[in-house]
Amino acid sequence: MASTLTRRPLPALVSLVALLLLTGLVWWRVLHRGGASAESTACPSPTVTVSETLPAQEQVTVLVLNATNRAGIAGKARTSLTDDGFKSPRPAGNDRPHVHVRGVAEIRYAPALAKQAKLLAYYFPGARMVPKTTKYTAVVVSLGDRYKRVASPQAVTAALAKNHVALQSIEPTPSASPTC
């Protein structure tokens, strides 16, 4: 008696092809995980060139003054700056009625403090730099009518990097070669 049942190879073939595709996909993902190549696993060489070095915040002494009619803005600005590491031994004060600043701020500094003043200009974008012959050993920031807030540390870091400016390290840097 002959069997009327015959095996159909199509379902088994479809299952085998599906398993092969799934295995191939898994191996492709394992081999291409993270897109890492032999070049990216080596120690990266620095490609950013520094065009200028400014002192670190801890090396800058600042006096914040309010040259507007708005109360309390100099104190808040001083707090932001000291939180970011600046030295400010004197409390914030008023610059009025002697001075009225119409812009964001006026950064006044002795010629010897030019680099410190330039760093502060990153915290007050749009501020006017004013070199002065003065006896002060601090940079004076006089807040103006257009002042809104001190720039965030992230915004300052981004602006410094964009302009290829580095901050001086307070601690001596080790001379050993970097490890990756």
C-alpha positions in Angstrom: 0.0 0.0 0.0 1.5 3.3 -1.0 1.5 6.2 1.3 -0.5 9.2 0.1 1.3 11.5 2.5 4.3 13.3 1.0 6.5 15.7 2.9 6.4 19.3 1.9 10.0 20.8 2.0 8.8 24.5 1.8 8.1 25.1 5.6 11.4 23.6 6.6 13.2 25.6 4.0 11.6 28.8 5.1 12.5 28.2 8.7 16.1 27.4 7.8 16.4 30.6 5.8 14.9 32.7 8.6 17.4 31.2 11.1 20.3 31.9 8.8 19.1 35.6 8.3 18.7 36.0 12.1 22.2 34.5 12.7 23.7 36.7 10.1 22.1 39.8 11.6 23.3 38.9 15.1 26.9 38.4 13.9 26.8 41.7 11.8 25.7 43.6 14.9 28.4 42.0 17.1 31.2 42.8 14.6 30.0 46.4 14.0 29.1 47.2 17.7 29.7 51.0 18.4 31.4 51.5 15.0 34.8 51.1 16.7 37.7 50.6 14.4 41.4 49.9 15.1 42.1 53.6 14.5 39.7 54.8 17.3 41.1 52.4 19.9 44.5 54.0 19.8 45.3 57.0 21.9 43.9 60.1 20.3 46.3 62.9 19.5 45.2 66.4 20.5 44.0 68.2 17.4 42.9 71.4 19.1 45.4 74.2 19.1 45.3 76.8 21.9 45.7 80.3 20.7 45.6 82.0 24.1 45.8 81.0 27.8 43.8 82.9 30.4 44.1 82.6 34.2 41.7 80.1 35.9 38.8 81.6 37.8 40.5 81.0 41.2 43.2 83.4 40.1 40.9 86.3 39.3 39.6 88.8 41.9 36.5 90.7 40.9 34.4 93.5 42.3 30.8 93.6 41.1 28.9 96.9 41.0 25.4 97.8 40.0 25.1 100.8 37.6 21.4 100.5 37.2 18.3 101.3 39.2 17.5 97.6 39.6 18.2 96.4 43.2 20.1 93.2 44.0 21.5 92.3 40.6 25.1 92.9 41.6 24.8 90.6 44.6 23.3 87.8 42.5 26.0 88.2 39.9 28.7 88.2 42.6 27.2 85.0 44.0 27.2 83.3 40.5 30.8 84.3 40.0 32.0 83.1 43.4 30.1 79.8 42.8 32.1 79.4 39.6 35.4 79.9 41.5 36.2 83.7 41.3 37.5 85.5 44.3 35.4 88.4 45.4 36.4 89.6 48.9 34.3 92.7 48.9 30.5 92.6 48.8 28.7 93.9 45.7 27.9 97.5 45.7 26.4 100.4 43.7 28.2 102.3 41.0 25.4 104.9 40.7 25.1 107.8 40.7 28.8 108.1 39.5 28.5 105.8 36.5 25.5 104.7 34.4 26.2 101.8 32.0 23.7 101.5 29.1 25.0 98.2 27.7 25.3 94.7 29.4 28.3 95.7 31.6 31.5 97.6 31.7 34.6 95.6 32.7 37.2 98.0 34.0 40.7 96.8 34.6 44.3 97.9 35.1 46.6 96.9 32.2 48.3 94.2 34.3 44.8 92.6 34.7 43.9 92.4 31.0 43.8 88.6 30.9 41.7 88.4 34.0 39.3 90.9 32.4 39.2 89.0 29.2 38.1 85.9 31.1 35.3 87.8 32.8 34.2 89.1 29.4 33.2 85.4 28.6 30.9 85.5 31.6 29.3 88.8 30.5 28.9 88.5 26.7 28.5 91.9 25.1 30.3 93.8 27.9 32.5 96.7 27.1 36.2 96.3 28.1 37.6 99.5 29.6 41.3 99.6 30.5 41.9 102.1 33.3 44.9 103.4 35.2 43.8 102.3 38.7 45.2 101.2 42.0 42.8 98.3 42.3 44.1 94.8 42.2 40.7 93.5 41.2 38.8 93.7 37.9 35.6 95.8 38.3 32.4 94.6 36.6 29.8 97.4 36.5 26.4 95.9 35.5 24.4 97.9 33.0 20.8 98.3 31.8 21.0 95.4 29.4 22.4 92.9 31.9 20.2 89.8 32.3 22.4 87.1 34.0 26.0 85.8 34.2 26.7 83.2 31.5 26.5 79.6 32.6 29.8 77.7 33.1 28.7 75.5 30.1 28.3 78.5 27.9 31.6 79.9 29.0 33.4 76.6 28.4 31.8 76.3 24.9 32.8 79.9 24.0 36.4 79.3 25.2 36.7 76.1 23.2 35.2 77.9 20.1 37.9 80.6 20.4 40.7 78.0 21.2 41.3 79.6 24.6 42.5 77.5 27.5 42.6 78.3 31.2 45.8 78.0 33.2 45.9 75.1 35.5 46.6 75.9 39.1 48.0 72.5 39.8 51.2 71.5 38.0 50.5 69.1 35.1 52.2 65.7 35.3 54.9 65.1 32.7 54.1 61.4 32.3 52.7 60.3 29.0 48.9 59.9 28.9 47.3 56.6 29.2 44.2 55.7 27.2 
